[in-house]
């Protein structure tokens, strides 16, 4: 059984906070590349969610 869920902007904010807390004690050079890659992915997903919410609310013209 599969279920589709959608994260809110607040959810992404929480995830970013958890991520930052998990790695705050490390220097950037001490964090593996895969963690940096994951953070970039989460950031892109969060920005896409924000952009979608703006389009829904009419704050931003839709591009084609």
C-alpha positions in Angstrom: 0.0 0.0 0.0 1.4 3.4 -0.9 0.2 6.8 0.2 1.1 10.2 -1.2 1.9 12.9 1.2 2.9 16.5 0.8 5.2 18.5 3.0 4.3 22.0 4.0 6.7 25.0 4.1 6.7 24.6 7.9 7.7 20.9 7.5 10.6 21.9 5.3 11.6 24.5 7.9 11.6 21.9 10.6 13.6 19.4 8.6 16.2 22.1 7.8 16.4 23.0 11.5 16.9 19.3 12.4 19.6 19.0 9.8 21.4 22.1 11.0 21.3 20.8 14.6 22.7 17.5 13.6 25.7 19.0 11.9 26.2 22.3 13.7 29.0 20.8 15.9 31.0 19.9 12.8 33.1 22.0 10.5 31.8 22.0 6.9 34.9 20.1 5.9 34.1 17.4 8.4 30.6 16.7 7.0 30.5 14.1 4.2 29.7 15.1 0.7 26.5 13.0 0.8 25.2 15.1 3.6 25.9 18.3 1.7 24.1 16.8 -1.3 21.1 15.9 0.8 21.0 19.4 2.3 21.0 20.9 -1.3 18.2 18.6 -2.3 16.1 19.5 0.7 16.8 23.2 0.0 15.6 22.8 -3.6 12.5 20.9 -2.6 11.7 23.6 0.0 12.1 26.4 -2.6 9.9 24.6 -5.0 7.2 24.2 -2.3 7.5 28.0 -1.5 7.2 28.8 -5.2 4.2 26.6 -5.6 2.5 28.2 -2.6 3.1 31.7 -4.1 1.5 30.7 -7.4 -1.5 29.2 -5.6 -1.9 32.5 -3.6 -1.4 34.6 -6.7 1.7 36.3 -5.4 3.8 35.3 -8.4 2.8 35.2 -12.1 3.0 31.7 -13.5 5.8 31.1 -16.0 5.4 29.0 -19.1 
